């Protein structure tokens, strides 16, 4: 979070290039004049509420037809459980990647994967990788573990009290399970992990959440546990918080990388040397050379996990299919591995311990997002595990395509052609 002296000096010179120091400092002084009106209506999506919000934006009248088109206006009631202060929708292009052949414990078949993105070349790259895997006979995928945590923290007067509290808590896990599961039809409390830090005690509750992604489910269940603790613990906490930043929610963490957050999945494939040469215009040996250098680069830069661009495919799929896009922060943590195996073929695998997806709840019922899940054949109950395996297959496709493009020199050419619409003059 530091800047060297030259960078800092250059930045200050640019800031002062068109104003004095006094003017710059005055610009940073807090103002206490009357604020503009608050945005009205909360989650109300009535015609009147929407109109009142747009009246706050008289200079944005030309934007209204783009955000509140006739179709969006007609179906605005369908958005009310997913948004507050509604004024319209943003249209993001959706493309199909595929076919992607997967042989999984839950996902089985050929999938056309809808991806929503504004990044040119992204869908083309994932589609190329999907074609490659399909031509190689498909990838094998397996859901390995499931669990999502909420980690309340409790403050006591001293270490002795936090230790006594933890002793009591370990004896009442069945009571915690009973009150937590009374809040949900589907969620189950799997485990409780304990961390003591001085006079602070953290209880990390891990839940199974069926086909929901489950963040709201585990929050309500954990709230019930905290209420039970406040009422029954012989050692009263001075205060507590329902989440004390130990769960890994919406952030990359070593803990989630080593354990699980959401669904842990792995996918693998073997590609013949001939296929790598034919479709990626490189060799398995060169792919492994690139992977090895990238692995070292990741270590040198301090990344959690080693992978090329899981976030690209996951963000596009999450956006298209009604997932919590912010969960890409933890979902994109994982490992890619390439090896040259006997016979000179390429072995490729990905493992992602934090895939946060669901096929019910959240944004999955929104019209466009549900339509994308329907395209996958993964809308509704009983499909979340399969969706997680599709995520793994998609990430494997993306890693092969990206690293192949880097090895063959096609990476910049593809972006020049697709993102800028310019032909490569060198052919």
Rosetta blueprint (number, residue, H / E / L):
1 X L
2 X L
3 X L
4 X L
5 X H
6 X H
7 X H
8 X H
9 X H
10 X H
11 X H
12 X H
13 X H
14 X H
15 X H
16 X L
17 X L
18 X L
19 X L
20 X L
21 X H
22 X H
23 X H
24 X H
25 X H
26 X H
27 X H
28 X L
29 X L
30 X L
31 X L
32 X L
33 X L
34 X L
35 X L
36 X L
37 X L
38 X L
39 X L
40 X L
41 X L
42 X L
43 X L
44 X L
45 X L
46 X L
47 X H
48 X H
49 X H
50 X H
51 X H
52 X H
53 X H
54 X H
55 X L
56 X L
57 X L
58 X H
59 X H
60 X H
61 X H
62 X H
63 X H
64 X H
65 X H
66 X H
67 X H
68 X L
69 X L
70 X H
71 X H
72 X H
73 X H
74 X H
75 X L
76 X H
77 X H
78 X H
79 X H
80 X L
81 X L
82 X L
83 X L
84 X L
85 X L
86 X L
87 X L
88 X L
89 X L
90 X L
91 X L
92 X L
93 X L
94 X E
95 X E
96 X E
97 X E
98 X E
99 X E
100 X E
101 X E
102 X E
103 X E
104 X E
105 X L
106 X L
107 X L
108 X E
109 X E
110 X E
111 X E
112 X E
113 X E
114 X E
115 X E
116 X E
117 X L
118 X L
119 X L
120 X L
121 X L
122 X H
123 X H
124 X H
125 X H
126 X H
127 X H
128 X H
129 X H
130 X H
131 X H
132 X H
133 X H
134 X H
135 X H
136 X L
137 X L
138 X L
139 X E
140 X E
141 X E
142 X E
143 X E
144 X E
145 X E
146 X E
147 X E
148 X E
149 X E
150 X E
151 X E
152 X E
153 X E
154 X E
155 X E
156 X L
157 X L
158 X L
159 X H
160 X H
161 X H
162 X H
163 X H
164 X H
165 X H
166 X H
167 X H
168 X H
169 X H
170 X H
171 X L
172 X L
173 X H
174 X H
175 X H
176 X H
177 X H
178 X H
179 X H
180 X H
181 X H
182 X L
183 X L
184 X L
185 X L
186 X L
187 X L
188 X E
189 X E
190 X E
191 X E
192 X E
193 X E
194 X E
195 X E
196 X E
197 X E
198 X L
199 X L
200 X E
201 X E
202 X E
203 X E
204 X E
205 X E
206 X E
207 X E
208 X E
209 X L
210 X L
211 X L
212 X E
213 X L
214 X L
215 X H
216 X H
217 X H
218 X H
219 X H
220 X H
221 X H
222 X H
223 X H
224 X H
225 X H
226 X H
227 X H
228 X H
229 X H
230 X H
231 X H
232 X H
233 X L
234 X L
235 X L
236 X L
237 X L
238 X L
239 X E
240 X E
241 X E
242 X L
243 X L
244 X L
245 X L
246 X L
247 X L
248 X L
249 X L
250 X L
251 X L
252 X L
253 X L
254 X H
255 X H
256 X H
257 X H
258 X H
259 X L
260 X L
261 X L
262 X E
263 X E
264 X E
265 X E
266 X E
267 X E
268 X E
269 X E
270 X E
271 X E
272 X L
273 X H
274 X H
275 X H
276 X H
277 X H
278 X H
279 X H
280 X H
281 X L
282 X L
283 X L
284 X H
285 X H
286 X H
287 X H
288 X H
289 X H
290 X H
291 X H
292 X H
293 X H
294 X H
295 X H
296 X H
297 X H
298 X H
299 X H
300 X H
301 X H
302 X L
303 X L
304 X L
305 X L
306 X E
307 X L
308 X L
309 X L
310 X H
311 X H
312 X H
313 X H
314 X H
315 X H
316 X H
317 X H
318 X H
319 X H
320 X H
321 X L
322 X L
323 X L
324 X L
325 X H
326 X H
327 X H
328 X H
329 X H
330 X H
331 X H
332 X L
333 X L
334 X L
335 X E
336 X E
337 X E
338 X E
339 X E
340 X E
341 X L
342 X L
343 X L
344 X L
345 X L
346 X E
347 X E
348 X E
349 X E
350 X E
351 X E
352 X E
353 X E
354 X E
355 X E
356 X L
357 X L
358 X L
359 X L
360 X E
361 X L
362 X L
363 X L
364 X L
365 X L
366 X L
367 X H
368 X H
369 X H
370 X H
371 X H
372 X H
373 X H
374 X H
375 X H
376 X H
377 X L
378 X L
379 X L
380 X L
381 X L
382 X L
383 X L
384 X H
385 X H
386 X H
387 X H
388 X H
389 X H
390 X H
391 X H
392 X H
393 X H
394 X H
395 X H
396 X H
397 X H
398 X H
399 X H
400 X H
401 X H
402 X H
403 X H
404 X H
405 X H
406 X H
407 X H
408 X H
409 X L
410 X H
411 X H
412 X H
413 X H
414 X H
415 X H
416 X H
417 X H
418 X H
419 X H
420 X H
421 X L
422 X L
423 X L
424 X L
425 X L
426 X L
427 X L
